[in-house]
Each structure stands twice: as structure tokens, then as C-alpha cells.
């Protein structure tokens, strides 16, 4: 999933969440409450995915970072 796709999905879910909050403001609606909770969980996951993807693009794959760190550590011990 690309950063643009993640942003698009976040925007869509946020708009839906806003509509549900508006519906909830009209009166108690149990189904809207449960949908909001589900959307909140999805949004948390999407924001985490976005942070991970941005870090990957900026710093590289996790395995490569770990490999470089271990190589540097070996060099420091050898010096």
C-alpha cells in the first residue's frame, strides 16, 4: 500500500466517522457508536501503517538497517 493510498483511505474513513458523529449528535444511536469504535481502530492501524511506510522509505528496509548496525558494531569491537 502506498502512502497516497493510505492517505486516501484515512480521509475516507475520517469523513465516514464525521458523518457517524453527526448522526450520533441527533440522538443515541448504538449502531453509530459501535461503527465509530470500529473506524477508530481502523484509523489507528492506518496511521501506524503510514508511519512505518514513511520510515521504510526514509531509512530503508528494517533488515538492511539491522545488518548495517551489526556490521558497524563488529567494526567498533575490532578497532
FENNOR-V620084 format. One record per residue. N is the residue number from 1. RES is the residue in three letters. SS is DSSP state (h for helix, s for strand, l for the rest). PSI is psi in degrees with one decimal (999 if undefined). D_LAST is the distance of its C-alpha to the last C-alpha in Angstrom with 1 decimal. Layout:
# FENNOR-V620084
N | RES | SS | PSI | D_LAST
N | RES | SS | PSI | D_LAST
This chain:
# FENNOR-V620084
1 | UNK | l | 129.9 | 42.4
2 | UNK | l | 165.8 | 41.7
3 | UNK | h | -40.8 | 41.4
4 | UNK | h | -43.0 | 44.9
5 | UNK | h | -40.7 | 46.3
6 | UNK | h | -45.8 | 44.7
7 | UNK | h | -42.7 | 46.1
8 | UNK | h | -45.3 | 49.5
9 | UNK | h | -39.1 | 49.7
10 | UNK | h | -44.4 | 48.7
11 | UNK | h | -44.2 | 51.5
12 | UNK | h | -46.5 | 54.0
13 | UNK | h | -35.8 | 53.3
14 | UNK | h | -40.2 | 53.3
15 | UNK | h | -43.4 | 56.7
16 | UNK | h | -41.4 | 58.1
17 | UNK | h | -41.3 | 56.8
18 | UNK | h | -42.3 | 58.6
19 | UNK | h | -40.2 | 61.8
20 | UNK | h | -40.5 | 61.6
21 | UNK | h | -38.9 | 61.1
22 | UNK | h | -43.7 | 64.2
23 | UNK | h | -38.2 | 66.1
24 | UNK | h | -31.3 | 65.0
25 | UNK | h | -20.3 | 66.3
26 | UNK | l | -16.7 | 69.8
27 | UNK | l | 168.7 | 69.9
28 | UNK | l | 124.8 | 68.3
29 | UNK | l | 101.5 | 67.0
30 | UNK | h | -39.8 | 65.2
31 | UNK | h | -37.7 | 64.2
32 | UNK | h | -39.4 | 62.7
33 | UNK | h | -46.2 | 60.7
34 | UNK | h | -36.1 | 59.2
35 | UNK | h | -39.3 | 58.4
36 | UNK | h | -42.9 | 56.7
37 | UNK | h | -42.3 | 54.5
38 | UNK | h | -43.5 | 53.6
39 | UNK | h | -40.2 | 52.9
40 | UNK | h | -43.4 | 50.7
41 | UNK | h | -41.8 | 48.6
42 | UNK | h | -40.7 | 48.4
43 | UNK | h | -40.1 | 47.4
44 | UNK | h | -45.6 | 44.6
45 | UNK | h | -42.2 | 43.3
46 | UNK | h | -41.4 | 43.6
47 | UNK | h | -38.8 | 41.8
48 | UNK | h | -43.2 | 38.9
49 | UNK | h | -40.7 | 39.0
50 | UNK | h | -45.1 | 39.1
51 | UNK | h | -43.1 | 36.0
52 | UNK | h | -44.6 | 34.0
53 | UNK | h | -41.4 | 35.2
54 | UNK | h | -41.6 | 34.4
55 | UNK | h | -40.8 | 30.8
56 | UNK | h | -43.2 | 30.5
57 | UNK | h | -36.0 | 31.9
58 | UNK | h | -43.3 | 29.6
59 | UNK | h | -14.3 | 26.2
60 | UNK | l | -179.4 | 26.9
61 | UNK | l | 146.3 | 27.5
62 | UNK | h | -44.1 | 26.0
63 | UNK | h | -39.0 | 24.6
64 | UNK | h | -39.4 | 22.7
65 | UNK | h | -46.0 | 21.2
66 | UNK | h | -42.1 | 20.1
67 | UNK | h | -45.0 | 18.6
68 | UNK | h | -41.7 | 16.6
69 | UNK | h | -41.9 | 15.4
70 | UNK | h | -38.8 | 14.3
71 | UNK | h | -43.1 | 12.5
72 | UNK | h | -40.1 | 10.6
73 | UNK | h | -42.0 | 10.0
74 | UNK | h | -40.6 | 8.7
75 | UNK | h | -40.7 | 6.2
76 | UNK | h | -40.1 | 5.2
77 | UNK | h | -32.8 | 5.5
78 | UNK | h | -22.8 | 3.8
79 | UNK | l | 999 | 0.0
